[in-house]
Amino acid sequence: MRRTRTVTLADDPVGGAVRRTVLPTGVRILTEAVPAVRSVTFGVWVAVGSRDEALRLGGVSHFLEHLLFKGTRRRSAMQISSDIEVVGGETNAFTSKEYTCYYARVLDDHLPVAIDVICDLIADARLAPPDVETERGVILEEIAMQEDEPDEEVHDLFSRAVFGAHPLGRRIAGTVETIAPMTRQQIHGYYRRRYTPGSIVVTAAGRLDHDAVVRQVRRALDGTRLADGAADPVPARNGRRAVPTRAEATVAAKDTEQAHLVLGTATFGRRDERRFALEVLNNVLGGGMSSRLFQRVREERGLAYTTYSYTSLFADAGLLAFYAGCAPGKADQVLELVHAELAAVARHGVTAAELARGKGMLTGALALGMEDTGARMSRLGKSELLHDDFLSMDQLRARVERITRDEVNRVAAEVLTRPRAMAAIGPLDAGIGQWR
């Protein structure tokens, strides 16, 4: 039988020691000690998301996230929430395309309570049939709500335009057609297959002792199917490689006051070392009020109130996208302006001043984003699940500082000349933008 293994990953001067323990089952536990605070954020990450779902089970990961809060063999839904709230804490969860996270934030004195509650719902959920029906109604309402928020829905349309029928192109919450007929048996089977020790990462950050956290996690899992035993392999990720489809335009005609536009392209995945240069490029193009697109679209032309760019990186592919919300009659002008600016950056690259600003924004965001225990807990989980590596803040800043102008310009020349996809919602014609 494998033994418990503990290593120190970093001794970060901005925070504290980052330590990692692997239990005999394969459950991984990472903590960061931050002695100067009184709070702790505790999370359990599961290496499963919407891209791992079969077509007929679209939305099951998110459905399961809801159901785990409905009760275990030891706790009712009311007890799950009240056990945390009675000590002044808060708990929540979220599902992404490649992982699911459940977490609680409490005072350090009450960390054992948070560990017990979150581990209980992860390891021993009942998934009672009446709860399945209740949450089905809640999720169908959530889907309807998303469709009433065009500034959010347009990003789902854009993912579909880029990835087509691949699971990365689907909505995380699923659709009415998949959620309505989904059975308790299907959800329970997915839970048993995917929520296994090898897919579990436990993270905590704040005023804590690593060895105590390990002991408390083992105690909380004792007697459950996630308890110590034979080493459990990580479940296989959806084997379909994310190959972007040909660039497409998706226009959803709706009677809205604004046109909501997303224009962008596919990129490389998050394990590509060029991701740092891509993030700098993203900052230059649409990160903040001094970015090129904000200046051109809003400040110089007054065509939109909100405009920005963003990246979404997955295991084997990614997105670089540009959003603008504008009057429907200005949509063609906005798209033309964005196309022209992207072509100019692809051809001529970024300036030295833009490089400095893009790097400064990235290092600043990294540091400022670590000023609460929740962000530090998330960094541990994402480092382990998504990158199989942990970089301290000093290491991250050093990597960003090494980025050269040539490196950013090479990424711009490659990514910004790829075929572009577009998604739009509003009272628009299907041929808007002559985007091809």
Buried (B, 14 or more C-beta within 10 A) or exposed (E): EEEBEEEEBBEBEBBBBBBBBBBBBBBBBBBBBBEEBEBBBBBBBBBBBBBBBEEEBBBBBBBBBBBBBBBBEEBEBEBBBEBBEEBEBBBEBEBBBBBBBBBBBBBBEBBBBBBBBBBBBBBBBBBBEEBBEBBBEEBBEBBEEBBEEBBEBBBBBBBBBBBBEBBBBBBBBBEEEBBEEBEBEBBBEBBEEBBBBBBBBBBBBBBBBBEEBBEBBBEBBEEBBBBBEEBBEBBEBBEEEBEBBEBBBBBBEBEBEBBBBBBBBBBBBBBBEBBBBBBBBBBBBBBEEBBBBBBBBBEEEEBBEBBBBBBBBBBBBBBBBBBBBBBBEBBBBBBEBBBEBBEBBBEEBBEEEBBEBBBEBBBEBBEEEBEBBBEBBBBBBBBBBBEEEBBBBEEBBEBBEEBEBEBBBBBBBBBBEBEBBBBBBBBBEEEBBEBE
